[in-house]
Amino acid sequence: MTALLIAGILAALAAAGHGVGGELTNMRKVRFSGTIPDGERLEIRATWHLFTLHLVFSAVVLLGVGFRILPRQAHAIVPFLGAYFVACGAVFLLVLLARGPRWIIRHPQWVLLVTIGGLALLGET
C-alpha cells in the first residue's frame, strides 16, 4: 500500500503543478498569443485542464485505495491507472525523442508519469 500512497501523493502534486503552474506559465503564453485563433486557444486551455482533472481524480483513487477508505471494488481501477500513466509517459517520451535527445532532459514530465504508473502497478501486486 505504501507504493499506492506515494503514487497518490505524486499525482496530487502533479495536479497542483499542472493546474496552477501550467496556468501561470504555459497557458499564459497561449492566452496572450496573437497567432492562435480564439477558438483554438480555448480548446488548448480546456484540454490542458482536462489532464489536470485526470491527475486530480487519479490522486483521489490512489490515495483512497492506499489509505483503504474506498470500497474494495475501487482497487480494480488501480492496475488500469498504472498502465495508463506508464502509457502516457511512453507517449510523451516518444514525442520528445522525435524532436531530439536534448528534449528528454528539457521536459522530464515523462519520468513523473512513468513513476506514478509504476508505483500504482507495484502497489497492486
N, CA and C atoms as an extended XYZ file, in Angstrom:
375
Properties=species:S:1:pos:R:3:atomname:S:1:resname:S:1:resid:I:1 pbc="F F F"
N         0.804       -1.210        0.000 N   MET     1
C         0.000        0.000        0.000 CA  MET     1
C         0.843        1.270        0.000 C   MET     1
N         2.055        1.183        0.510 N   THR     2
C         2.913        2.367        0.544 CA  THR     2
C         3.162        2.906       -0.859 C   THR     2
N         3.366        2.009       -1.822 N   ALA     3
C         3.599        2.435       -3.201 CA  ALA     3
C         2.393        3.217       -3.729 C   ALA     3
N         1.181        2.785       -3.354 N   LEU     4
C        -0.022        3.496       -3.793 CA  LEU     4
C        -0.101        4.882       -3.168 C   LEU     4
N         0.277        4.985       -1.910 N   LEU     5
C         0.255        6.295       -1.245 CA  LEU     5
C         1.261        7.247       -1.897 C   LEU     5
N         2.438        6.757       -2.195 N   ILE     6
C         3.444        7.593       -2.858 CA  ILE     6
C         2.955        7.998       -4.243 C   ILE     6
N         2.369        7.052       -4.969 N   ALA     7
C         1.819        7.360       -6.296 CA  ALA     7
C         0.728        8.413       -6.181 C   ALA     7
N        -0.131        8.286       -5.175 N   GLY     8
C        -1.212        9.256       -4.979 CA  GLY     8
C        -0.696       10.635       -4.621 C   GLY     8
N         0.320       10.680       -3.769 N   ILE     9
C         0.914       11.971       -3.402 CA  ILE     9
C         1.559       12.615       -4.622 C   ILE     9
N         2.292       11.827       -5.401 N   LEU    10
C         2.920       12.360       -6.617 CA  LEU    10
C         1.872       12.860       -7.608 C   LEU    10
N         0.777       12.111       -7.741 N   ALA    11
C        -0.292       12.540       -8.652 CA  ALA    11
C        -0.936       13.837       -8.152 C   ALA    11
N        -1.124       13.962       -6.842 N   ALA    12
C        -1.700       15.194       -6.285 CA  ALA    12
C        -0.762       16.381       -6.501 C   ALA    12
N         0.521       16.174       -6.270 N   LEU    13
C         1.489       17.249       -6.520 CA  LEU    13
C         1.549       17.610       -8.002 C   LEU    13
N         1.480       16.587       -8.847 N   ALA    14
C         1.469       16.833      -10.292 CA  ALA    14
C         0.224       17.618      -10.694 C   ALA    14
N        -0.914       17.291      -10.087 N   ALA    15
C        -2.154       18.011      -10.391 CA  ALA    15
C        -2.032       19.481      -10.021 C   ALA    15
N        -1.484       19.746       -8.845 N   ALA    16
C        -1.315       21.137       -8.416 CA  ALA    16
C        -0.336       21.863       -9.327 C   ALA    16
N         0.769       21.215       -9.622 N   GLY    17
C         1.754       21.840      -10.503 CA  GLY    17
C         1.239       22.054      -11.906 C   GLY    17
N         0.517       21.081      -12.411 N   HIS    18
C        -0.020       21.177      -13.766 CA  HIS    18
C        -1.111       22.228      -13.846 C   HIS    18
N        -2.000       22.225      -12.881 N   GLY    19
C        -3.122       23.164      -12.918 CA  GLY    19
C        -2.706       24.599      -12.660 C   GLY    19
N        -2.022       24.820      -11.558 N   VAL    20
C        -1.632       26.181      -11.179 CA  VAL    20
C        -0.407       26.636      -11.964 C   VAL    20
N         0.640       25.830      -11.912 N   GLY    21
C         1.870       26.207      -12.609 CA  GLY    21
C         1.671       26.340      -14.106 C   GLY    21
N         0.931       25.404      -14.665 N   GLY    22
C         0.676       25.453      -16.104 CA  GLY    22
C        -0.150       26.657      -16.504 C   GLY    22
N        -1.102       27.015      -15.664 N   GLU    23
C        -1.935       28.193      -15.959 CA  GLU    23
C        -1.088       29.463      -15.929 C   GLU    23
N        -0.145       29.522      -15.003 N   LEU    24
C         0.683       30.720      -14.867 CA  LEU    24
C         1.799       30.799      -15.906 C   LEU    24
N         2.177       29.674      -16.490 N   THR    25
C         3.277       29.691      -17.462 CA  THR    25
C         2.781       29.355      -18.859 C   THR    25
N         2.553       28.086      -19.118 N   ASN    26
C         2.182       27.650      -20.465 CA  ASN    26
C         0.875       28.255      -20.968 C   ASN    26
N        -0.148       28.219      -20.146 N   MET    27
C        -1.449       28.728      -20.603 CA  MET    27
C        -1.439       30.253      -20.709 C   MET    27
N        -0.625       30.899      -19.946 N   ARG    28
C        -0.489       32.360      -20.073 CA  ARG    28
C         0.011       32.712      -21.473 C   ARG    28
N         0.990       31.951      -21.935 N   LYS    29
C         1.522       32.168      -23.285 CA  LYS    29
C         0.442       31.926      -24.335 C   LYS    29
N        -0.349       30.893      -24.118 N   VAL    30
C        -1.420       30.565      -25.067 CA  VAL    30
C        -2.495       31.644      -25.044 C   VAL    30
N        -2.897       32.086      -23.830 N   ARG    31
C        -3.950       33.093      -23.708 CA  ARG    31
C        -3.580       34.392      -24.412 C   ARG    31
N        -2.326       34.779      -24.326 N   PHE    32
C        -1.921       36.073      -24.870 CA  PHE    32
C        -1.254       35.963      -26.237 C   PHE    32
N        -1.325       34.797      -26.825 N   SER    33
C        -0.745       34.624      -28.151 CA  SER    33
C        -1.657       35.268      -29.195 C   SER    33
N        -1.071       36.075      -30.012 N   GLY    34
C        -1.845       36.696      -31.081 CA  GLY    34
C        -1.894       35.848      -32.332 C   GLY    34
N        -1.146       34.752      -32.341 N   THR    35
C        -1.074       33.923      -33.544 CA  THR    35
C        -2.021       32.732      -33.517 C   THR    35
N        -2.592       32.432      -32.359 N   ILE    36
C        -3.515       31.297      -32.252 CA  ILE    36
C        -4.936       31.851      -32.224 C   ILE    36
N        -5.805       31.375      -33.124 N   PRO    37
C        -7.199       31.844      -33.127 CA  PRO    37
C        -7.899       31.569      -31.795 C   PRO    37
N        -8.888       32.404      -31.454 N   ASP    38
C        -9.588       32.312      -30.167 CA  ASP    38
C       -10.136       30.914      -29.873 C   ASP    38
N       -10.805       30.324      -30.836 N   GLY    39
C       -11.399       29.005      -30.620 CA  GLY    39
C       -10.352       27.957      -30.291 C   GLY    39
N        -9.257       27.998      -30.976 N   GLU    40
C        -8.192       27.035      -30.714 CA  GLU    40
C        -7.528       27.294      -29.363 C   GLU    40
N        -7.404       28.554      -28.969 N   ARG    41
C        -6.857       28.863      -27.648 CA  ARG    41
C        -7.734       28.263      -26.554 C   ARG    41
N        -9.044       28.380      -26.711 N   LEU    42
C        -9.961       27.797      -25.732 CA  LEU    42
C        -9.835       26.281      -25.678 C   LEU    42
N        -9.699       25.661      -26.842 N   GLU    43
C        -9.565       24.206      -26.883 CA  GLU    43
C        -8.261       23.743      -26.225 C   GLU    43
N        -7.180       24.449      -26.488 N   ILE    44
C        -5.890       24.095      -25.881 CA  ILE    44
C        -5.978       24.218      -24.368 C   ILE    44
N        -6.559       25.302      -23.892 N   ARG    45
C        -6.673       25.522      -22.449 CA  ARG    45
C        -7.583       24.475      -21.799 C   ARG    45
N        -8.704       24.176      -22.432 N   ALA    46
C        -9.611       23.158      -21.892 CA  ALA    46
C        -8.924       21.796      -21.859 C   ALA    46
N        -8.209       21.454      -22.905 N   THR    47
C        -7.503       20.172      -22.954 CA  THR    47
C        -6.445       20.105      -21.871 C   THR    47
N        -5.744       21.204      -21.650 N   TRP    48
C        -4.737       21.261      -20.587 CA  TRP    48
C        -5.370       20.900      -19.247 C   TRP    48
N        -6.505       21.511      -18.961 N   HIS    49
C        -7.129       21.299      -17.660 CA  HIS    49
C        -7.896       19.985      -17.580 C   HIS    49
N        -8.225       19.371      -18.710 N   LEU    50
C        -8.780       18.025      -18.662 CA  LEU    50
C        -7.738       17.057      -18.111 C   LEU    50
N        -6.481       17.243      -18.513 N   PHE    51
C        -5.433       16.379      -17.965 CA  PHE    51
C        -5.197       16.689      -16.488 C   PHE    51
N        -5.309       17.964      -16.109 N   THR    52
C        -5.203       18.314      -14.692 CA  THR    52
C        -6.285       17.577      -13.902 C   THR    52
N        -7.483       17.561      -14.432 N   LEU    53
C        -8.588       16.855      -13.787 CA  LEU    53
C        -8.299       15.360      -13.694 C   LEU    53
N        -7.715       14.800      -14.727 N   HIS    54
C        -7.318       13.389      -14.700 CA  HIS    54
C        -6.342       13.139      -13.545 C   HIS    54
N        -5.392       14.037      -13.372 N   LEU    55
C        -4.430       13.898      -12.280 CA  LEU    55
C        -5.121       13.978      -10.917 C   LEU    55
N        -6.076       14.890      -10.769 N   VAL    56
C        -6.807       15.038       -9.505 CA  VAL    56
C        -7.577       13.759       -9.174 C   VAL    56
N        -8.355       13.267      -10.128 N   PHE    57
C        -9.151       12.068       -9.874 CA  PHE    57
C        -8.264       10.846       -9.642 C   PHE    57
N        -7.159       10.767      -10.360 N   SER    58
C        -6.224        9.658      -10.146 CA  SER    58
C        -5.638        9.718       -8.742 C   SER    58
N        -5.280       10.919       -8.291 N   ALA    59
C        -4.744       11.077       -6.938 CA  ALA    59
C        -5.772       10.636       -5.903 C   ALA    59
N        -7.019       11.011       -6.098 N   VAL    60
C        -8.084       10.627       -5.159 CA  VAL    60
C        -8.209        9.108       -5.080 C   VAL    60
N        -8.209        8.455       -6.229 N   VAL    61
C        -8.338        6.999       -6.241 CA  VAL    61
C        -7.116        6.333       -5.616 C   VAL    61
N        -5.931        6.757       -6.020 N   LEU    62
C        -4.715        6.131       -5.489 CA  LEU    62
C        -4.597        6.328       -3.982 C   LEU    62
N        -4.889        7.529       -3.511 N   LEU    63
C        -4.834        7.777       -2.068 CA  LEU    63
C        -5.962        7.053       -1.338 C   LEU    63
N        -7.135        7.052       -1.921 N   GLY    64
C        -8.273        6.366       -1.299 CA  GLY    64
C        -8.047        4.875       -1.163 C   GLY    64
N        -7.485        4.273       -2.197 N   VAL    65
C        -7.174        2.836       -2.120 CA  VAL    65
C        -5.996        2.617       -1.184 C   VAL    65
N        -4.991        3.482       -1.269 N   GLY    66
C        -3.817        3.340       -0.407 CA  GLY    66
C        -4.144        3.442        1.068 C   GLY    66
N        -5.057        4.358        1.415 N   PHE    67
C        -5.469        4.517        2.813 CA  PHE    67
C        -6.612        3.571        3.193 C   PHE    67
N        -7.063        2.786        2.240 N   ARG    68
C        -8.147        1.811        2.428 CA  ARG    68
C        -9.453        2.462        2.869 C   ARG    68
N        -9.742        3.633        2.298 N   ILE    69
C       -11.008        4.292        2.625 CA  ILE    69
C       -12.026        4.151        1.492 C   ILE    69
N       -11.585        3.645        0.339 N   LEU    70
C       -12.512        3.369       -0.758 CA  LEU    70
C       -12.915        1.900       -0.701 C   LEU    70
N       -14.095        1.570       -1.212 N   PRO    71
C       -14.517        0.168       -1.186 CA  PRO    71
C       -13.564       -0.723       -1.993 C   PRO    71
N       -13.571       -1.978       -1.683 N   ARG    72
C       -12.681       -2.963       -2.335 CA  ARG    72
C       -12.812       -2.914       -3.863 C   ARG    72
N       -13.985       -2.613       -4.381 N   GLN    73
C       -14.190       -2.568       -5.827 CA  GLN    73
C       -13.313       -1.505       -6.497 C   GLN    73
N       -12.973       -0.466       -5.761 N   ALA    74
C       -12.151        0.611       -6.317 CA  ALA    74
C       -10.746        0.125       -6.650 C   ALA    74
N       -10.307       -0.944       -6.007 N   HIS    75
C        -8.974       -1.477       -6.265 CA  HIS    75
C        -8.836       -1.951       -7.719 C   HIS    75
N        -9.943       -2.314       -8.339 N   ALA    76
C        -9.898       -2.838       -9.704 CA  ALA    76
C        -9.398       -1.804      -10.709 C   ALA    76
N        -9.572       -0.530      -10.422 N   ILE    77
C        -9.167        0.515      -11.365 CA  ILE    77
C        -7.668        0.804      -11.288 C   ILE    77
N        -7.012        0.430      -10.191 N   VAL    78
C        -5.608        0.805       -9.978 CA  VAL    78
C        -4.672        0.243      -11.049 C   VAL    78
N        -4.764       -1.031      -11.428 N   PRO    79
C        -3.877       -1.501      -12.499 CA  PRO    79
C        -4.100       -0.751      -13.815 C   PRO    79
N        -5.343       -0.413      -14.103 N   PHE    80
C        -5.637        0.371      -15.304 CA  PHE    80
C        -4.987        1.748      -15.206 C   PHE    80
N        -5.122        2.408      -14.053 N   LEU    81
C        -4.482        3.714      -13.865 CA  LEU    81
C        -2.972        3.610      -14.013 C   LEU    81
N        -2.390        2.579      -13.434 N   GLY    82
C        -0.950        2.383      -13.546 CA  GLY    82
C        -0.512        2.237      -14.989 C   GLY    82
N        -1.213        1.388      -15.717 N   ALA    83
C        -0.876        1.190      -17.134 CA  ALA    83
C        -1.096        2.470      -17.931 C   ALA    83
N        -2.143        3.205      -17.603 N   TYR    84
C        -2.439        4.457      -18.300 CA  TYR    84
C        -1.326        5.484      -18.087 C   TYR    84
N        -0.858        5.618      -16.855 N   PHE    85
C         0.226        6.566      -16.566 CA  PHE    85
C         1.510        6.157      -17.278 C   PHE    85
N         1.826        4.869      -17.267 N   VAL    86
C         3.026        4.401      -17.971 CA  VAL    86
C         2.883        4.685      -19.468 C   VAL    86
N         1.702        4.428      -20.021 N   ALA    87
C         1.475        4.691      -21.442 CA  ALA    87
C         1.584        6.188      -21.754 C   ALA    87
N         1.045        7.034      -20.889 N   CYS    88
C         1.167        8.488      -21.088 CA  CYS    88
C         2.629        8.910      -21.074 C   CYS    88
N         3.393        8.367      -20.140 N   GLY    89
C         4.818        8.671      -20.073 CA  GLY    89
C         5.552        8.206      -21.317 C   GLY    89
N         5.171        7.030      -21.823 N   ALA    90
C         5.805        6.492      -23.029 CA  ALA    90
C         5.493        7.362      -24.244 C   ALA    90
N         4.246        7.787      -24.378 N   VAL    91
C         3.873        8.663      -25.500 CA  VAL    91
C         4.639        9.977      -25.407 C   VAL    91
N         4.702       10.543      -24.211 N   PHE    92
C         5.429       11.793      -24.001 CA  PHE    92
C         6.889       11.615      -24.417 C   PHE    92
N         7.502       10.514      -23.984 N   LEU    93
C         8.896       10.234      -24.309 CA  LEU    93
C         9.092       10.069      -25.818 C   LEU    93
N         8.197        9.370      -26.478 N   LEU    94
C         8.311        9.183      -27.931 CA  LEU    94
C         8.206       10.507      -28.679 C   LEU    94
N         7.305       11.371      -28.238 N   VAL    95
C         7.172       12.684      -28.869 CA  VAL    95
C         8.458       13.492      -28.679 C   VAL    95
N         9.023       13.422      -27.486 N   LEU    96
C        10.285       14.127      -27.219 CA  LEU    96
C        11.423       13.563      -28.052 C   LEU    96
N        11.495       12.246      -28.145 N   LEU    97
C        12.552       11.614      -28.944 CA  LEU    97
C        12.467       12.020      -30.409 C   LEU    97
N        11.250       12.224      -30.886 N   ALA    98
C        11.075       12.653      -32.282 CA  ALA    98
C        11.685       14.036      -32.514 C   ALA    98
N        11.747       14.842      -31.468 N   ARG    99
C        12.348       16.181      -31.568 CA  ARG    99
C        13.852       16.152      -31.374 C   ARG    99
N        14.367       15.124      -30.711 N   GLY   100
C        15.800       15.019      -30.453 CA  GLY   100
C        16.071       14.721      -28.998 C   GLY   100
N        17.237       14.137      -28.711 N   PRO   101
C        17.546       13.697      -27.349 CA  PRO   101
C        17.589       14.811      -26.307 C   PRO   101
N        17.964       16.010      -26.686 N   ARG   102
C        18.055       17.081      -25.680 CA  ARG   102
C        16.693       17.423      -25.099 C   ARG   102
N        15.623       17.131      -25.826 N   TRP   103
C        14.274       17.430      -25.340 CA  TRP   103
C        13.892       16.542      -24.162 C   TRP   103
N        14.492       15.367      -24.081 N   ILE   104
C        14.191       14.445      -22.984 CA  ILE   104
C        14.582       15.063      -21.646 C   ILE   104
N        15.683       15.772      -21.623 N   ILE   105
C        16.158       16.401      -20.389 CA  ILE   105
C        15.418       17.709      -20.129 C   ILE   105
N        15.090       18.440      -21.177 N   ARG   106
C        14.407       19.724      -21.012 CA  ARG   106
C        12.965       19.562      -20.545 C   ARG   106
N        12.369       18.416      -20.834 N   HIS   107
C        10.963       18.165      -20.482 CA  HIS   107
C        10.844       16.797      -19.799 C   HIS   107
N        11.179       16.732      -18.514 N   PRO   108
C        11.228       15.432      -17.820 CA  PRO   108
C         9.883       14.936      -17.279 C   PRO   108
N         8.786       15.512      -17.709 N   GLN   109
C         7.483       15.100      -17.177 CA  GLN   109
C         7.232       13.607      -17.366 C   GLN   109
N         7.777       13.048      -18.418 N   TRP   110
C         7.565       11.633      -18.696 CA  TRP   110
C         8.056       10.764      -17.540 C   TRP   110
N         9.116       11.209      -16.849 N   VAL   111
C         9.651       10.440      -15.720 CA  VAL   111
C         8.613       10.368      -14.601 C   VAL   111
N         7.962       11.480      -14.313 N   LEU   112
C         6.935       11.513      -13.271 CA  LEU   112
C         5.756       10.615      -13.642 C   LEU   112
N         5.329       10.679      -14.888 N   LEU   113
C         4.202        9.854      -15.324 CA  LEU   113
C         4.521        8.362      -15.205 C   LEU   113
N         5.690        7.969      -15.659 N   VAL   114
C         6.086        6.561      -15.572 CA  VAL   114
C         6.254        6.133      -14.114 C   VAL   114
N         6.779        7.015      -13.283 N   THR   115
C         6.954        6.700      -11.861 CA  THR   115
C         5.612        6.485      -11.172 C   THR   115
N         4.669        7.383      -11.416 N   ILE   116
C         3.330        7.218      -10.820 CA  ILE   116
C         2.717        5.904      -11.283 C   ILE   116
N         2.798        5.638      -12.572 N   GLY   117
C         2.242        4.398      -13.102 CA  GLY   117
C         2.908        3.160      -12.545 C   GLY   117
N         4.231        3.190      -12.476 N   GLY   118
C         4.966        2.033      -11.941 CA  GLY   118
C         4.632        1.781      -10.489 C   GLY   118
N         4.554        2.856       -9.692 N   LEU   119
C         4.193        2.700       -8.283 CA  LEU   119
C         2.768        2.167       -8.126 C   LEU   119
N         1.859        2.632       -8.962 N   ALA   120
C         0.479        2.135       -8.901 CA  ALA   120
C         0.440        0.639       -9.231 C   ALA   120
N         1.174        0.237      -10.261 N   LEU   121
C         1.215       -1.188      -10.621 CA  LEU   121
C         1.886       -2.013       -9.514 C   LEU   121
N         2.945       -1.486       -8.959 N   LEU   122
C         3.660       -2.166       -7.882 CA  LEU   122
C         2.790       -2.293       -6.632 C   LEU   122
N         2.028       -1.257       -6.345 N   GLY   123
C         1.193       -1.261       -5.145 CA  GLY   123
C         0.024       -2.211       -5.213 C   GLY   123
N        -0.357       -2.602       -6.388 N   GLU   124
C        -1.494       -3.524       -6.523 CA  GLU   124
C        -1.082       -4.958       -6.745 C   GLU   124
N         0.211       -5.247       -6.670 N   THR   125
C         0.633       -6.642       -6.869 CA  THR   125
C         0.621       -7.405       -5.571 C   THR   125
